[in-house]
Amino acid sequence: MNDLVKTANQLSLRTKAISLQNLSFSYSNERAILTDINLEIAPGETVGLIGANGAGKTSLFLTICGILKATYGEVKLFDRPIQAGQFNPEIGLVFQNPDDQLFCPTVSDDIAFGLENIELSPEEIETRINAALSLTGVTHLADRISHQLSGGEKCMVAIAAVLAMLPQVVLYDEPSANLDLQARRRLIKFLQASHETIVVSSHDLELIIEVCDRVILLNQGRIIADGTPEEIMSDSSLMEANGLEVPHSLTHVHNSRNKE
């Protein structure tokens, strides 16, 4: 078993990986970005977060991580309240743009950065770097300069840097943005094989269908719908009302409903 795969520890036996209670967020003197969000995600779930631009998806991720402080309500990870501004090793965030995460001279340095900041031993750091590189299939890139990599390579290296921290929950913000077809397919296969609790925010609705068992639809900072990808994304009225379209692979479901 890979060192980064943690499937049967005490955290995963608890009731909820993520619990949001009456969560609201707004910048000072501005309209609410998130409003009264109540959400529970069980350990091991893979959940898609969809919504039009400006729906509040990235703000929700940043609030869950504690980067933004909730105006009201509570965020819990495995029954422990998250305090904004504090380091939370249980959760990792993969940013939409890998260049926001990769800034060290080499790939190995980028993966080591977070590990060094939690003061692990050199031996443990080396072990985790090698495990993360292997898990994400980028061992051959270890000594490469990060900013010279392709978009797909940068994406997997950014994921490796997050997974090296051994998070129990990983949030992926538009992970397939700007990837070519081959890199996108590698990403999908990787996500399908992952063991962490995962939340994926994406406009790539076909990726959501392939990867996720559950979908949360967000609009203007509110949860509009929660269900399976087929239930939510084949409902043309619901999708159109929220600035989205039925994915091509689900049009047959939509058409069959219209005939009934």
Backbone hydrogen bonds in HBPLUS format (Angstrom, degrees):
<---DONOR---> <-ACCEPTOR-->    atom                        ^
c    i                          cat <-CA-CA->   ^        H-A-AA   ^      H-
h    n   atom  resd res      DA  || num        DHA   H-A  angle D-A-AA Bond
n    s   type  num  typ     dist DA aas  dist angle  dist       angle   num
A0005-VAL N   A0002-ASN O   3.02 MM   3  5.42 162.4  2.05 114.8 120.5     1
A0013-LEU N   A0010-GLN O   3.21 MM   3  5.24 147.7  2.32  98.7 108.2     2
A0014-ARG N   A0011-LEU O   3.15 MM   3  5.59 163.4  2.18 112.2 117.4     3
A0017-ALA N   A0041-ILE O   2.81 MM  24  5.74 138.9  1.98 146.2 159.6     4
A0078-PHE N   A0017-ALA O   3.06 MM  61  4.70 144.6  2.19 109.9 120.6     5
A0018-ILE N   A0041-ILE O   3.17 MM  23  5.08 163.0  2.20 140.6 144.7     6
A0041-ILE N   A0018-ILE O   2.92 MM  23  5.08 158.7  1.97 147.6 150.1     7
A0019-SER N   A0076-LYS O   2.90 MM  57  5.01 149.4  1.99 149.3 150.3     8
A0076-LYS N   A0019-SER O   2.84 MM  57  5.01 151.4  1.92 148.4 156.0     9
A0020-LEU N   A0039-LEU O   2.75 MM  19  4.99 166.7  1.77 156.1 159.9    10
A0039-LEU N   A0020-LEU O   3.01 MM  19  4.99 152.8  2.09 129.1 135.9    11
A0021-GLN N   A0074-GLU O   2.99 MM  53  5.24 166.4  2.01 151.6 155.5    12
A0074-GLU N   A0021-GLN O   3.05 MM  53  5.24 152.1  2.13 138.5 147.3    13
A0023-LEU N   A0037-ILE O   2.93 MM  14  4.72 162.0  1.97 135.9 129.8    14
A0037-ILE N   A0023-LEU O   2.83 MM  14  4.72 167.6  1.84 130.1 133.0    15
A0024-SER N   A0072-TYR O   2.86 MM  48  5.01 156.7  1.92 145.9 141.2    16
A0071-THR N   A0024-SER O   2.81 MM  47  5.56 133.6  2.02 135.4 146.8    17
A0072-TYR N   A0024-SER O   3.17 MM  48  5.01 157.9  2.22 134.3 131.1    18
A0025-PHE N   A0034-LEU O   2.94 MM   9  4.89 155.7  2.00 124.2 126.5    19
A0033-ILE N   A0025-PHE O   2.78 MM   8  5.62 152.7  1.85 148.4 157.8    20
A0034-LEU N   A0025-PHE O   3.03 MM   9  4.89 162.6  2.06 140.8 142.6    21
A0030-GLU N   A0027-TYR O   3.10 MM   3  5.50 142.9  2.25 145.0 137.3    22
A0035-THR N   A0221-GLY O   2.82 MM 186  5.49 167.0  1.84 142.8 138.6    23
A0045-GLU N   A0042-ALA O   3.17 MM   3  5.71 164.1  2.20 137.5 138.0    24
A0198-ILE N   A0045-GLU O   2.91 MM 153  6.31 162.0  1.94 158.1 163.7    25
A0213-ASP N   A0046-THR O   3.08 MM 167  6.01 155.0  2.15 157.7 160.8    26
A0047-VAL N   A0198-ILE O   2.83 MM 151  6.17 165.1  1.85 152.2 152.7    27
A0200-VAL N   A0047-VAL O   2.78 MM 153  6.23 158.4  1.83 158.9 166.5    28
A0048-GLY N   A0214-ARG O   2.80 MM 166  6.16 168.8  1.81 154.4 156.8    29
A0216-ILE N   A0048-GLY O   2.75 MM 168  6.11 161.1  1.79 164.1 169.9    30
A0049-LEU N   A0200-VAL O   2.70 MM 151  5.82 161.7  1.73 146.2 145.8    31
A0202-SER N   A0049-LEU O   3.30 MM 153  6.66 149.2  2.40 157.2 162.7    32
A0050-ILE N   A0216-ILE O   2.93 MM 166  6.27 168.1  1.95 166.6 170.6    33
A0218-LEU N   A0050-ILE O   2.88 MM 168  6.16 169.4  1.89 162.1 164.7    34
A0055-ALA N   A0052-ALA O   3.06 MM   3  5.54 140.2  2.22 144.3 141.0    35
A0221-GLY N   A0055-ALA O   2.76 MM 166  5.57 149.9  1.85 145.6 147.8    36
A0060-LEU N   A0056-GLY O   2.92 MM   4  6.04 146.6  2.04 144.7 153.7    37
A0061-PHE N   A0057-LYS O   3.08 MM   4  6.43 158.0  2.13 148.9 154.2    38
A0062-LEU N   A0058-THR O   2.93 MM   4  6.21 164.2  1.96 155.1 159.0    39
A0063-THR N   A0059-SER O   2.96 MM   4  6.08 143.1  2.10 140.9 150.5    40
A0064-ILE N   A0060-LEU O   2.92 MM   4  6.15 158.1  1.96 151.8 157.7    41
A0065-CYS N   A0061-PHE O   2.99 MM   4  6.25 158.1  2.04 151.7 157.3    42
A0067-ILE N   A0062-LEU O   2.87 MM   5  5.12 129.8  2.13 160.8 167.7    43
A0068-LEU N   A0062-LEU O   3.04 MM   6  5.50 161.4  2.08 119.4 120.1    44
A0066-GLY N   A0063-THR O   3.13 MM   3  5.03 140.3  2.30  94.8 106.3    45
A0085-GLY N   A0066-GLY O   2.82 MM  19  5.74 154.3  1.88 145.5 150.9    46
A0082-ILE N   A0075-VAL O   2.83 MM   7  5.60 160.8  1.86 154.2 154.8    47
A0077-LEU N   A0080-ARG O   2.96 MM   3  5.25 161.2  2.00 144.0 141.9    48
A0080-ARG N   A0077-LEU O   2.96 MM   3  5.25 162.6  1.99 113.9 119.5    49
A0086-GLN N   A0083-GLN O   3.19 MM   3  5.83 157.9  2.24 140.8 141.2    50
A0091-ILE N   A0088-ASN O   3.20 MM   3  6.05 169.2  2.21 125.3 128.2    51
A0168-GLN N   A0090-GLU O   2.70 MM  78  5.03 140.5  1.85 118.9 129.8    52
A0169-VAL N   A0090-GLU O   2.89 MM  79  6.23 155.1  1.95 160.6 167.8    53
A0092-GLY N   A0169-VAL O   2.82 MM  77  6.28 151.0  1.90 152.1 161.9    54
A0171-LEU N   A0092-GLY O   2.79 MM  79  6.17 164.3  1.82 161.9 166.3    55
A0094-VAL N   A0171-LEU O   2.81 MM  77  6.14 170.2  1.82 173.2 176.7    56
A0173-ASP N   A0094-VAL O   3.03 MM  79  6.11 173.6  2.03 168.8 170.1    57
A0100-ASP N   A0097-ASN O   2.89 MM   3  5.68 164.5  1.91 126.2 131.2    58
A0101-GLN N   A0098-PRO O   2.81 MM   3  5.28 157.2  1.86 115.2 123.0    59
A0102-LEU N   A0098-PRO O   2.92 MM   4  6.11 148.6  2.02 155.0 165.1    60
A0110-ASP N   A0106-THR O   3.00 MM   4  6.34 151.0  2.09 147.3 155.3    61
A0107-VAL N   A0144-ARG O   3.00 MM  37  5.91 139.5  2.16 158.5 168.2    62
A0110-ASP N   A0107-VAL O   3.07 MM   3  5.11 116.1  2.50  95.8 111.2    63
A0111-ILE N   A0107-VAL O   3.05 MM   4  6.40 158.4  2.10 155.2 160.5    64
A0108-SER N   A0142-ALA O   3.00 MM  34  5.10 151.4  2.09 153.3 144.6    65
A0112-ALA N   A0108-SER O   2.89 MM   4  6.04 149.3  1.99 144.8 154.1    66
A0113-PHE N   A0109-ASP O   3.01 MM   4  6.03 132.1  2.25 142.8 153.4    67
A0116-GLU N   A0112-ALA O   2.83 MM   4  5.99 156.7  1.89 166.2 172.7    68
A0117-ASN N   A0113-PHE O   3.22 MM   4  6.47 144.5  2.35 142.1 151.6    69
A0118-ILE N   A0115-LEU O   3.27 MM   3  5.41 151.1  2.36  99.2 107.5    70
A0120-LEU N   A0115-LEU O   3.46 MM   5  6.14 167.8  2.48 153.6 156.4    71
A0119-GLU N   A0116-GLU O   3.08 MM   3  4.98 156.2  2.14 102.4 106.6    72
A0125-ILE N   A0121-SER O   2.94 MM   4  6.20 161.4  1.98 159.2 165.0    73
A0126-GLU N   A0122-PRO O   3.00 MM   4  6.15 161.5  2.04 145.6 150.2    74
A0127-THR N   A0123-GLU O   3.02 MM   4  6.24 156.3  2.08 144.5 151.2    75
A0128-ARG N   A0124-GLU O   2.93 MM   4  6.15 162.4  1.96 151.1 155.4    76
A0129-ILE N   A0125-ILE O   2.88 MM   4  6.07 158.9  1.92 152.9 159.1    77
A0130-ASN N   A0126-GLU O   3.08 MM   4  6.22 170.4  2.09 149.9 152.2    78
A0131-ALA N   A0127-THR O   2.99 MM   4  6.17 157.2  2.04 146.1 153.0    79
A0132-ALA N   A0128-ARG O   2.88 MM   4  5.99 162.6  1.91 151.0 155.2    80
A0133-LEU N   A0129-ILE O   2.93 MM   4  6.10 163.3  1.96 154.4 159.1    81
A0134-SER N   A0130-ASN O   2.99 MM   4  6.11 159.8  2.03 144.8 150.5    82
A0135-LEU N   A0131-ALA O   2.89 MM   4  6.03 163.3  1.92 149.2 154.1    83
A0136-THR N   A0132-ALA O   3.14 MM   4  6.21 156.7  2.19 146.7 151.4    84
A0138-VAL N   A0133-LEU O   2.94 MM   5  5.10 154.1  2.01 151.2 152.4    85
A0137-GLY N   A0134-SER O   3.18 MM   3  5.06 153.7  2.25  98.8 106.7    86
A0141-LEU N   A0138-VAL O   2.89 MM   3  5.36 160.2  1.93 115.5 122.1    87
A0142-ALA N   A0139-THR O   3.23 MM   3  5.52 170.0  2.24 118.0 118.8    88
A0144-ARG N   A0141-LEU O   2.92 MM   3  5.19 163.3  1.95 118.6 124.1    89
A0148-GLN N   A0145-ILE O   3.05 MM   3  5.61 158.5  2.09 118.8 125.7    90
A0149-LEU N   A0146-SER O   3.18 MM   3  5.65 168.9  2.19 119.4 121.1    91
A0154-LYS N   A0150-SER O   2.88 MM   4  6.11 164.4  1.90 156.1 160.4    92
A0155-CYS N   A0151-GLY O   3.02 MM   4  6.20 154.1  2.08 144.1 151.2    93
A0156-MET N   A0152-GLY O   3.19 MM   4  6.48 160.5  2.23 147.5 150.8    94
A0157-VAL N   A0153-GLU O   2.95 MM   4  6.19 154.4  2.02 151.6 159.3    95
A0158-ALA N   A0154-LYS O   2.86 MM   4  6.05 159.8  1.90 152.8 157.9    96
A0159-ILE N   A0155-CYS O   3.06 MM   4  6.34 152.3  2.14 143.7 151.4    97
A0160-ALA N   A0156-MET O   2.87 MM   4  6.09 153.8  1.94 142.1 149.6    98
A0161-ALA N   A0157-VAL O   2.90 MM   4  6.20 153.8  1.97 151.0 157.2    99
A0162-VAL N   A0158-ALA O   3.21 MM   4  6.50 146.9  2.33 140.5 148.5   100
A0162-VAL N   A0159-ILE O   3.11 MM   3  5.17 121.4  2.47  96.1 110.6   101
A0163-LEU N   A0159-ILE O   2.87 MM   4  6.13 168.7  1.88 159.8 162.7   102
A0164-ALA N   A0160-ALA O   2.94 MM   4  6.00 142.8  2.08 147.6 155.9   103
A0165-MET N   A0162-VAL O   3.09 MM   3  5.72 155.8  2.15 114.8 121.7   104
A0166-LEU N   A0163-LEU O   2.91 MM   3  5.24 163.3  1.94 115.8 119.8   105
A0197-THR N   A0168-GLN O   3.08 MM  29  6.29 167.0  2.10 162.5 158.3   106
A0170-VAL N   A0197-THR O   2.87 MM  27  6.32 158.5  1.92 164.3 171.4   107
A0199-VAL N   A0170-VAL O   3.10 MM  29  6.54 155.0  2.16 154.5 158.4   108
A0172-TYR N   A0199-VAL O   2.85 MM  27  6.22 167.0  1.86 163.3 167.5   109
A0201-SER N   A0172-TYR O   2.81 MM  29  6.10 169.0  1.82 171.6 175.2   110
A0174-GLU N   A0201-SER O   2.63 MM  27  5.44 150.3  1.72 147.2 156.7   111
A0177-ALA N   A0174-GLU O   3.26 MM   3  5.60 166.1  2.28 113.2 117.2   112
A0179-LEU N   A0176-SER O   3.18 MM   3  5.47 157.6  2.23 134.6 129.4   113
A0184-ARG N   A0180-ASP O   2.88 MM   4  6.03 158.3  1.92 156.8 163.9   114
A0185-ARG N   A0181-LEU O   2.98 MM   4  6.15 155.3  2.04 143.9 150.1   115
A0186-ARG N   A0182-GLN O   3.00 MM   4  6.30 155.7  2.07 148.8 155.3   116
A0187-LEU N   A0183-ALA O   2.96 MM   4  6.19 154.9  2.02 145.9 152.9   117
A0188-ILE N   A0184-ARG O   2.95 MM   4  6.24 159.6  1.99 151.3 156.3   118
A0189-LYS N   A0185-ARG O   3.05 MM   4  6.29 165.7  2.07 150.9 154.0   119
A0190-PHE N   A0186-ARG O   2.96 MM   4  6.14 153.8  2.03 145.5 153.2   120
A0191-LEU N   A0187-LEU O   2.90 MM   4  6.18 165.6  1.92 157.9 160.8   121
A0192-GLN N   A0188-ILE O   2.92 MM   4  6.11 157.4  1.97 151.7 158.2   122
A0193-ALA N   A0189-LYS O   3.19 MM   4  6.34 137.2  2.39 137.9 147.6   123
A0193-ALA N   A0190-PHE O   3.11 MM   3  5.27 132.2  2.35  99.4 112.1   124
A0194-SER N   A0191-LEU O   3.22 MM   3  5.11 156.7  2.27 100.0 107.1   125
A0205-LEU N   A0203-HIS O   3.02 MM   2  5.58 120.2  2.39 109.2  92.7   126
A0207-LEU N   A0204-ASP O   3.10 MM   3  5.45 125.3  2.41 103.9 117.0   127
A0208-ILE N   A0204-ASP O   3.22 MM   4  6.64 154.1  2.29 145.5 152.9   128
A0209-ILE N   A0205-LEU O   3.01 MM   4  6.28 153.6  2.08 144.0 150.4   129
A0210-GLU N   A0206-GLU O   3.11 MM   4  6.36 155.3  2.17 145.1 150.8   130
A0211-VAL N   A0207-LEU O   2.94 MM   4  6.05 146.3  2.06 152.7 162.1   131
A0212-CYS N   A0208-ILE O   2.85 MM   4  5.35 163.4  1.87 146.0 151.4   132
A0215-VAL N   A0227-GLY O   2.64 MM  12  5.48 159.7  1.68 169.8 176.8   133
A0227-GLY N   A0215-VAL O   3.05 MM  12  5.48 159.0  2.10 150.6 156.9   134
A0217-LEU N   A0225-ALA O   2.90 MM   8  5.09 171.4  1.90 147.5 149.4   135
A0224-ILE N   A0217-LEU O   2.74 MM   7  5.47 165.4  1.76 159.2 163.6   136
A0219-ASN N   A0222-ARG O   2.92 MM   3  5.39 159.0  1.97 151.2 157.7   137
A0222-ARG N   A0219-ASN O   3.02 MM   3  5.39 155.3  2.08 112.8 120.3   138
A0232-ILE N   A0228-THR O   3.04 MM   4  6.24 171.7  2.05 164.3 165.4   139
A0233-MET N   A0229-PRO O   2.85 MM   4  5.61 155.1  1.91 147.1 154.2   140
A0234-SER N   A0230-GLU O   3.22 MM   4  5.48 139.6  2.39 131.4 135.7   141
A0235-ASP N   A0232-ILE O   3.42 MM   3  5.77 161.0  2.46 106.8 112.2   142
A0239-MET N   A0235-ASP O   2.92 MM   4  6.16 167.1  1.93 159.9 164.1   143
A0240-GLU N   A0236-SER O   2.86 MM   4  5.88 170.2  1.87 150.9 154.2   144
A0241-ALA N   A0237-SER O   3.04 MM   4  6.03 153.4  2.11 140.9 148.3   145
A0242-ASN N   A0239-MET O   3.06 MM   3  5.25 143.8  2.19 101.6 112.6   146
A0244-LEU N   A0239-MET O   2.82 MM   5  4.81 161.7  1.85 142.6 140.0   147
A0243-GLY N   A0240-GLU O   3.22 MM   3  5.12 160.9  2.26 110.6 107.8   148
A0250-LEU N   A0247-PRO O   2.95 MM   3  5.51 156.1  2.01 117.2 125.0   149
A0251-THR N   A0248-HIS O   3.14 MM   3  5.27 168.2  2.15 110.2 113.7   150
A0253-VAL N   A0250-LEU O   3.05 MM   3  5.32 129.3  2.32 103.1 115.8   151
A0254-HIS N   A0250-LEU O   3.18 MM   4  6.59 159.6  2.23 151.4 156.7   152
A0255-ASN N   A0251-THR O   2.82 MM   4  6.02 160.6  1.86 149.5 155.0   153
A0256-SER N   A0252-HIS O   2.96 MM   4  6.04 153.3  2.04 138.2 145.2   154
A0257-ARG N   A0253-VAL O   3.07 MM   4  6.31 147.9  2.18 143.9 152.2   155
A0258-ASN N   A0254-HIS O   3.14 MM   4  6.44 150.9  2.23 145.5 153.2   156
A0259-LYS N   A0255-ASN O   3.21 MM   4  6.51 136.2  2.41 140.5 151.3   157
A0260-GLU N   A0257-ARG O   3.19 MM   3  5.33 143.8  2.32  99.7 109.8   158
